Each structure stands twice: as structure tokens, then as C-alpha cells.
Amino acid sequence: MQELEGKHILLGVTGSISAFKAIGLASKLTQAGALVDVVATANGLRLAPAAAFEAVTHRKCYIDTFADTDDLSANHVSIGARADLALIAPCSANMLAKIAHGIADDKLSTTMLAVQCPVWVAPAMNCHMYGSASVQENLSILRRRGVGIVEPDSGNLACGYAGKGRMPEPDRLIDLCTNILARRNLLAGKRVIVTAGPTREYIDAVRYISNPSSGKMGYACARAAQLCGASVELVSGPTELPTPAGVERIDVVSAADMAQAVFERFDRADIVIMSAAVADYTPKSRCAHKMHKTGKEAQIDLVPTVDILAELGNRRRKDQFLCGFCMETENLVERAKEKRSKKKVDLIVANDLSRAGAGFGCNTNIVTLITEGDVLSLDMASKDDVARRIVDTIAQMMG
Ligand code: CTP
């Protein structure tokens, strides 16, 4: 586990009955060579004492914003700034709410505002609390911001219920930390363009043709590439999503705008991930004013848009990597393979719109990764997990 050697890990511990497991986690991380800064809440310490964390980490356990200073400096900032990875395990419903809304009323929540590294949380609580609308909404906020969520395990809970809410065992969390740190430099030095969301093709001053793409898959790809050390430009059609941290976003509206933004940047890019749902047709002309109804049949003449990906396939250098997406309702693999070779791309991410849990709008996806010699079908997973697999595949293929 050389990935953990000398790495600063900020381990947040909050008031959940599974706080005792965090002692084992802190111990194993330390044994693997990590420098573990435990920052615990008052309730966390009622369930797992500071002395235990200090004994296993050989480092101070931080509790109080004002009392626990190393050298009179504001160490909630320095602990956050030096961390290579921040993991709150267990993370109570209260701490999820605080970090989702920027509340900073104790040492851990204040420190979390200062972190500059990947952040993961392992929620642990009663199954009904976990399923509550407020906890799920807070998780969505964090997920959209790029915070990694470790799904709780299901089983018997301390409160007597059986359900989802257990903190995963330390070994699984150690694997997670190792994995995240190993991926940190996977795309270091690479310039990546990601396109995301729908395009809008205006008919008149107020009406347009578009599609229901939410942009979630593309934004997840941008986040995943950024977390692997790439410099990422996200060319985005209109969406409601916040820009992932550390990513440069370029807003566009139409397919023509998107084409221009991508072509301008293509020469200096190493990788392009075209996940946008680009309109294939646009109105032949756009009326500058609002068109008024006549009560008679009407027609809109459409002309094809530029196929951005196909054009990139024609212009590409050998050292550039192209990843396209493909949505189908039938003959998924066959059509995706055709698209891959026709558009001269390295990887096609194909999804079958007819399956529940795949496609537009939802938080999960079911994809098949198609390369020249391989067809790999993945199980249903969160769009963040799918994005990580896509980025890993690209990094692997680029050697
Ligand atoms: N794409 C593009 N420019 C377009 C249309 C699509 O770059 N004008 C990209 C998409 O971002 C995606 C891939 O091409 O990566 C999708 O391929 P495409 O052949 O357009 O898919 P469909 O629209 O589903 O194609 P068809 O109607 O031919 O099945």
C-alpha cells in the first residue's frame, strides 16, 4: 500500500455508534504509513475517545477550534490544506447537513471548508434516518459538488432495526483511500475537453428544439478527470448543475456554438469526452421575433448540424484520445461499434435507453464500454462511478 505512505489523511469522526470502527480505521491507515489527523466532534468522542485515536495514530486528535492549535496558527486551515484526502467516517446526518450547507460551528465542519483535496463521506445512521428526504437531499447536494459518498452497508443496526445504515468495515475504506490516492495522478499533465448537457436550436426568439439531457454524466466525467489530475475544460449546454471544483466551464447554447468552442480548443487537448447530447438538426432559419400562430398547419425546415465528434475524428492526431457516447433503444452494441469506427474514436460509451436506471436525468447509468477489441458491459452504477470507470479506461488505453 505504498499509495498511503507519507500521505496526510484527515479522518473526521462524528456521533454515530460506529465511531468505534474509526479507531480500527485510523490504526490501519497509520500502519500503512499514512499520517492521520483525526478531527472529531464532541458527540463522536462520546462514542470513541480521543486518547484511543492518539494512541493508534501517534498524533494529536483535534476537537476544539480554539483550544487545539499546534502553534497558535489557525490549524483548521492548515489541517485542511495539508490533507491529501479527507474522509468522514462515520458521518452523521447532522454533519452531512452541516457540510452540505457550509455551516462551520465546530472544529470538523470548519476544517472541512478549508480542505483542498478529494472529500469522501461514509454516512452511518438508522435506516429511516438515512432514507429521510433531508438526508437524501443533502447527499445529492454533496454528490453534485463532487464529494464521494460511500454507500452504507445493509444489515442489523445498533438501534434494533435491520436496513441500510452501517458504516463499511475499515478494510473496505482502506481500499477506497488507496484507490483514490492511486488515481490522483492518473491524468496528471493531460488537457481534457468534456462536453455535457443538451444543445438548444432556436426556432424564433422564444422557442427551441432540445432534448432532456441533464448533463449529469458529462459533469461526472469532468469531475472524475479533474480528480485524476487533468486540467479540464467543460463545454456545457444549458444545465442546472454547479461547475465541478477546479474545472473551467465554457457555456454554450446551440450545436454550432458547441462545435466552435470544441474546435477552438482541440489542438491543445489530449483527450476529448463528447458526452453532450448534441442536436442532429437545427432550423434552417431563425425568426428574430416571436412567431405568431396562424391557425394553419406549419412546417419547420431543418438542416443537419455539424457532427462535432466525426469532425474531431477526421482532424485528430494519433496522440489524441477521443471518447464518444451513444444512446440506443435497440441493437446497442452493433450500432455503437459502427459509430466507433465511422467517427474514428477510441472509446464509445453506449447506453441502452430502454433499461430502467440508464440514460437521461437519472443519477445512475448502465453502460457498455466499446473499444477496438473489447466490449465491456458494466453493472448499473452511479454516474460518478461510471465516470471513474470511463476515466480509468482512458488512462489505461493511453498507457
Ligand atoms: N455528436 C456530435 N455532434 C453531433 C451529434 C452527436 O459530436 N452533431 C456526438 C455526441 O456527443 C455523442 C455521439 O456523437 O458522443 C453520438 O453519436 P450520434 O451518431 O450523433 O448519435 P445519435 O444522434 O444517436 O445518432 P443516430 O441518430 O445516427 O443514431
Residues whose N, C-alpha, C, O or C-beta is under 5 A from the ligand:
A	BS01	CTP	M274 S275 A276 A277 V278 A279 D280 T305 V306 D307 I308 L309 G324 F325 C326 M327
